[in-house]
Amino acid sequence: MSLSAATSSPRTRRWQPYLAPLGLFIGLAALPFVVALLSGQSPAGVLANEAGSAKFIQGLLIEIMILAIVALSYDLVLGITGLLSFGHALFFAAGAYLTGVLLKSFGWSLGATLGLVLVSAVLQALLFGVVLPRVKGITFALVTLGLSEVFYIVVQSRELGQYTGADVGLQGVPPPDFLNPTSHRLTFYLVTLIFTFAVYLFYRLFVDSPTGRVCVAIRENENRALMLGYNTFYFKLVVLVIAAITANLAGTLHALYQPVISPNIASLNAMVDILLMTLIGGLGTLTGAPIGAAIFRLLTFFLDRWFGESASFMLGVVYVALVLFVPYGIVGTWQRRGFHLAAGRRWLLGLLTGRGDG
């Protein structure tokens, strides 16, 4: 091997994990135009926001990407750090409701709204962090579930009905003109796409950082991390803050895109959906979260269309099958299979060349 190849190899390996996401980003950015051409629509029609298959695909992908952001944030908490929380839906719902109330009832600008959403997200993470030194495991999960259920009850209360819409939901949130998903669907799609990939790349860099490595160590054996001198409380709090900010901003996108902010996004069912998306893709893989979100949304879309009221039953059957046959999630199972394939290739190569170690 030449000297130039030897020196460029580490750099290539360093950036190799980001090549596939970059290619996917470019592909998704061009997808509306490809769909338009295949359906007989001109690319100019996509730019002009004309109705058609391209606009429908953009809307479906926007929903998938919003769910992917939430699933990524939960994978950071549970899959990377091992922090079992059943209140993660609170982060998403709080961001959506706060955005909707500020834009509709108080007439705030989007910039000011985002600023308060960020502050609120940090406070939510600190609220969860208060109980971190006192409870662990399933107890922490139940405490966070209780906090989420309190929020779920509050947004449905009659006292706040003029702001939250009570059990009907918050309707008529006015998005900024340039981000109106009805008249500027492509702009909203590209903004969501950029934000989704920015979140993924940031999470990937965070997990590969020294702080992220400590979080993985906490997941594997928190007592050993404590013995090595790490104050695990601060690392878990950092993860909660990052995840809360991310999920709250996903809630902001949800509020801007959906015509109605339903209180169901703060319910236990929403938390189960977030957990399922993470498990389907592969817990602790990061890459699996967007894949799980895509499978979840596409399954709900097609099963609702094909089976109607029986869609929930069919969805449950699919989930059970995935758990039975893909126990580590799609990405997790593939990685384990890939490891065995790589080992098999090395064994076969050693056998054929006579350089094996027996």
N, C-alpha and C positions, 0 to 999 in steps of 0.2 A: 504494500500500500504506500502511495506517495505521501510526502510530507504535507502537501496541501490538503489532501484528503483527510489525513490524520488530524490536522489542526481545525478543519472545518466541521468534522464529525460531531464534536460536542456541541457546537453552536446549532447545528442542524437538529440534533436530538433535543436541544432546549426548546426550540420553537415548533417542533413537530406536533405536539398536542394541540397547538392553536391553528394548524393548517386546515384541519377538517371543519372546525367552526367558522373559519374565514370563508371557506368554499361554500358552506351552507348559507352563510349570511349573504353572499353574492347571489346564490341561487334563489333565495327567498325574496331578495330585492327585485330580481328580474321576473319572478314567477307571475305576478299580475299581467305583465306584458305578454308572456308566453301563453297564458290562459286566454288572453284576449285574441291573440293571433289564431290559436287553435279553434276558438269559437266564432271566428269570422268577424271579430271586432278589431278596429284599428288601435294601435298604441295611443294615438291622439285621444281616442275615446276614454282610455284609462285616465289620462291626464285631465280630461274634461269631466271626470266623475260620472260618466254615463252608466246607466243601469246595465247589468249583464253578469255573465259568469265571473268575470274578473273582480267586479265589486263584491260579489257574494263570497268568493274565495278570500278576499282581503278581510272581510268581516269575520269569517270563521277562523282565520289565522290570528287575528287580533285577540279573539277570545282565548285561543290556545296559548298565545304568548303571555297573556295576563295570568292565566293559570300556571304557566311554566315559571313565572317569576315567584309566585307564591310557593310553589312546590320546591323551587331552589332554596328559598329562605328557610323552609322547614327542614330540608335535607341538611342544611348547615347546622341547624339546632340539634336534630335527632341523629342523622346519619353520620355527621362528622364529629360532633362533640358528645353524642350519646345522652343528650338532655331530653328526657321524655316530657313533652308538653302537650296537653290537650286543649290549650287555649290559644293556639296560633291563629285561629279564625278571627279572634279579636283584633289582631293587628291589621288584617286585611279589611275587615268591616269598619274599623275606626277610621282608617284612611279614606274609605269611600264616603262614609257619612259626614266626616268633617269637611271634606272637599265639597260635597253637595250642599251642605248647610251654609258654608261660607260663600259659595258662589251664588246660590239662589236667594237665601234669606238676608244676607248682609252685603251682597254686591261687591265682594272683594275681588281683586285682580288675581289672575292665576299665580303670579309670582309670590304675592303675599300669602296666598293660600298654601302654596308649597312650603313656604317658610314655616308656617304654623303646623303643617302636617309633620315636618321633620322634628320640630320641638315636641309635638305630641307623641311621636314615635319613640323618642328617647325616654320620655316620661313613662310610657307604657312598659318599655323594657326595664326601667328602674323599678316599676311596680312589681314586675315578675321577679326582679333581682332581690327584692327585699326578703323574699321567703327562701332564697337559695341557700343561705347558711343554715337554715333550720330544718328543711325537709329535702328529701331526695327520692328518686325513683317514682313509684306509683303515687306516693303522697304528693310530690310536686305536680304530677300530672293532674291529680284531682283538684288541687288548689287552683291551678291555672284554668282548669275547666270551669270551676266555680266563678272565677273572675270573668271569663268569657260569657257565661250564662247570665251574669248580672248585667253585662252590657246588652245582651240579647233582650232581656226583659225591659231595660231602660228605654231602648229605642222604640219599643212598642207601646210605651206608656202614653196615656192620654195627655198627661201634663206636657209632654214634649211633642205632641202630635202635630202642632203647627210648624215645627221644624223638621221632624223626622218622618212625618206621614204615618206614624203609629204602625199598626199591623198591615196597612195598605202598602207602605213603602214610600220612599222619597221620590217624587216625580218632577219632571220639568227642570232638571238642572241645566242651566245655560252654559255650554262650553264656549271657550273663546272662538272667535270667527275662524282663525287660521287652523284650529284643531277640531272644528266641527266634523264629526264622523259622517254626517249626512252629506254635507256639501264639499268636504275636503277629505274624503275617505283615504286617498292615497297618502296624503300628508300624515294623517293619524297612523296609518299602517307603518310608514317608514319610521316615525318617531317611536312607536312601540317596538319595532324591530331593533332599532339602534339601542334602545334602553335595555331590552332583553339580553342582547349580546354583551352589552357593557356590564350588566349584572353578572352574567356567566363568567366573563373574563376576570372580573374583579374577584369573584368567589374562587376561581381557579388559582389566581395569584395568592389569595389569602391562605388557601389550604396548603399551598406549596411554601408559604413563608414560615419562619420560625414560630410565630404565634399559632399558625394553623397546625403545625406539627405537635405543639403542646396540646391543642384541642383534640387531636387524634389520640394522643397519649391519655388524655382524660377519659376519652371513650373506652379505651382498652383497659386501663387500670388507673383509676383516679388516686388510689392510695399510694401507688408507686410514684406518680407525679408529685404528690405532696411530699414524699420522702426525698425526692430530688430537689426540693426547695421551691417549687412553683406554688404560688397562691392561686389555686384553681378557681376560686370565686371570681377573680378579676377576669380571667380568660372566658369563663362562662358568661359573665356580664357583657363583655365585648361582643361575643357571638349573639347574645340576645339583642343588643343595640343594633348591630348590623342587620340581623334578620327582621327586626321590627321596622327599621327604616325602609328596607326593601319591600316588605309586605304592605306597608302603608302607602308607598308610592304606587304599588300595583293596585291598591284600592282607589287611588286617585284616577288612574287610567280607567278602572272599571266605572267610576262615577261619571267620567267624561263620555264614555262609550255607550253605556246602557241607558235606556230611557227611564228605567225604574231601578232604584236601589232598594232591593228587598231585604227585610230583616233576616231572611233565611241565610244570608251570607255570614251571619254571626252565630248560627245555630250549631248544634252538635253534628247535624248531618253535613254541614259544610266542613267541619273539622275532620269527619270521617273521609270525605272526598279528598281533602288535602293529604291525609295519611295514605289513602289508597294510591293516589298519583305517585307519591314518593316510593311506595313499596312496589308498584308495578314497574317503574323504571329501574329501580335498584337502589337500595338504601346506602348512602355514603359514597355514591359514585359521581354526584353532581350532574354528569351527562344524562343519567337516567331520569332526573326530574322533568326536564322538558319532554322527553320521550313519553314518560308516564302521563304528563298533562295532555299531550297530543292524542294518545290512545284513549284516555278517559273522555275527552271532548268528542272525538270522532265516534266512539262507541255510543255515547248518549245521543248524539245527533242521528246516527243511522238506526239505532234500535228504537228510538222514539218514532221515526218515520216508518219503520217496517212493522213494529209490534204494538204500537200505541200504548194502551194501558198495561200491557204485559212487559213493557220495556224494563221496568225495575227488576222483575224476576229474571229476565234474560241477562241483565247486567250482573246480577248476583251470581248466576251460573258461570259467566265469563270470569269473574273475579276468583271464584273458587277454583276454576280450571287453571288460572294463572298461578295461584298459590301452590297448587299441587304439582304442576309440571314446570314452572319457572320459579323455584323457591327463593332464589336470590334476586329476583327482578330480572328484567330483560337484559340490562347492561351488566349487572352483577353476574348473572349466569353465563353470559357471553364471555366475560373476562375470565372466568374460571375455566370455561371450555377452551378459550384461546391459550391459557397457560398450559393446559395438557397437550394441545396441538403443538405448541412450540417445543415442549419437552419431547414429544414424539418425533418431531422433525430432527431435533438434535441427536436423539438416540439412533434414528435411521441413518443420518449422515455419518455418525461415528461408526456404525456397523458397516456401511459401504466403503468408507475410506480406511477403516482399520485404526482410527484414532480415538475410538471410544475408550472410556475408562472401565468398561466391563459392565 
